[in-house]
């Protein structure tokens, strides 16, 4: 059982999709594979029974898997639960793949997949050396109707915004991890570009509704309508497709490179 979309995708990339007996609700890629898997809930609000009912031989998750009492219940039932540390930066996807491969006994395959993923990431970032702009970027995530978060350090984005040749305003706006969006802080941080995920963006009704969130319209990004929207499963994980995300992000942030 995988408790995170990124681990589900990694297991698939390692050729072990048939071994996945259950996944969390964020596991949606590839859609034709994950759509058929039993769902065990959301990694932030887990229950033991849906996991145990699938009779897994191992459960994979990371430190976002909560509550811890549920994980202990699963362990107490005799099922090994492996909780990964939060890995960040441009080597994190390959590092995760190698770790999962070792856990599942396919280390050689994992090494090949990890090397390929790292090569794709390196190729995606190579054009940054020729960039002539360095935009200020805020990553804003609409989790629910009432919960809008600004992402900074100690999230999957730590180091990534800098790697694509931009400046992450999250930390200077007081964002350590996922913190509630503050109108005053985001306006003061003055991002040139706002990055967000598709589901929350569409839930707000598109660009106009999104820019009604506190403080966004008062930023340079809000005034120019410069909002970059990426698929949730691509943006919010550091999985095998990270090179694809970074390649697109580099071109979106640096139009001068597209010519």
C-alpha positions, 0 to 999 in steps of 0.5 A: 500500500502506498500512502502518497502519489509520488510513491505510487508513481515510483512503484509503477516506474519500477515495474511493480504496479501489479504489487500495489494493492491500495493507494491514497487519493493523491495517486492519480498517475498514470490514470489508467493504472491508479484509477483501478487501485483501491483507495485508502484515504488521504495521507493527511487523514488516514484510518487503519481499517482501509489499509489493513483490509487489503492485507498488505505486506508493506506500507510506504509513506513519508512524514506527511502520513498522519495521524501517527496513531493509525500507523502504529495500529497498522504496525501493531497488526504485524504490517511493516510501515516504512516512513521516508524522511522528507527529501528536498532539492533536485536530487530528491527524486532519484534518491527516493527511487533508490530508497524505494527500490532497496525496500522492495528488493529491486535495487538494480532496477531502481538505480537505472530508473534513478539515473534516467530521472536525474539525467532528465532533471539535469537536462531540464535545468541546463538552460538556466545558465543562459537565463537573463531574468531572475523573477521573484516567485511565490508558490500558493496552494489552495488546499480547501475553500477555507485553507490557502497556503504559502509554501516555503522551506521544508516543503518539496519546493525547498531549493527548486525555485532557485534551481530554475533561476528564480527567487523564492519569496516564501521564506522571506514572507515568513513561510516555513513549511505550509503556512496560511497565506497572509495578505500583508506578507504576500503583498510585501513579498511582491512576487513577479510570478505566482505558481499554483496547482490546477485543482485549487485554481479551478476550484476558485473559478480560474484566474479572476477568482484565484486573484481574489485570494488575500493579497494576491491582486496587490502583487506584481504577479496579480497586477499582470495576471502572471500565474503559472498553473501545473497539475497537482500530482506533478507540482506537489511531489518530487517523483519520476516526472520532476524533469518534465515539471522543471523543463516546463517551469524553466521555459515559463519563468524565462521566456527569453530561453524559448527563442 
